[in-house]
Amino acid sequence: MASTTVNVVRYTALLGGVFYGIVHRRSLQKAHDAEVKQHAIHEREHLIAEAKEAWKKKQESSKDGVVTDPEDPRFDLEKLIAKWEADSQ
């Protein structure tokens, strides 16, 4: 049978390893959560930039005088169809 000193050392090492594992897991999880948060922020910024570019393109395309919004009082279907025909050729 093992002596009490050996048992104390074994259980101390076991408890120390379990405690280290818990602390290490928490630090890894915290770093992973921060990385996920940064990725989400970067993705939102990218989507906002794409939306701004699309809006600019839409504004530039509406400078030719054709209103594409059917709810707009200045909307003219004939001009819109003519523009689509010109773009397709």
Residue pairs with C-beta under 8 A, 6 or more apart in sequence:
2 10
62 68
64 83
65 79
66 76
66 79
66 80
66 83
67 74
67 75
67 76
67 79
67 80
68 75
68 80
69 75
